[in-house]
Amino acid sequence: MPLNQDPKELPRLKLPVDVTVVRHPKEKRSKSSIISSRIIAPDNIEILHTVEVPEQQTEAYGDEYGSVVLMFPADEASEVTAMTREELQKIKKVVLIDSTWS
């Protein structure tokens, strides 16, 4: 963003789901590309710099299994492309881990 650009002129997106990004407090913010998403979709993106992840299943997202999902590479993880339309439509919030730590 040019220094003289009015923030009101920036594009804003409304995402179909809310996103919480968890970053370790010791991670360098300059190494992350997620910060720009918070600028473009401020109503849907939350960035937490913590090692303690708060409860994500809240009344706002319902108590239905699958309304809050964690995107994380694991052997037992479900591939997004293998999910049914019904499963995808249940998702209200996505939690991402943005880090170089294992």
Secondary structure, DSSP 8 states (H G I E B T S, - for coil): --TT--GGGS-----SSEEEEEE-TTS-GGG-SSHHHHHH-TTTEEEEE-SS------GGG-SSTTSEEEE---TT---GGGS-HHHHHH--EEEEE--S--
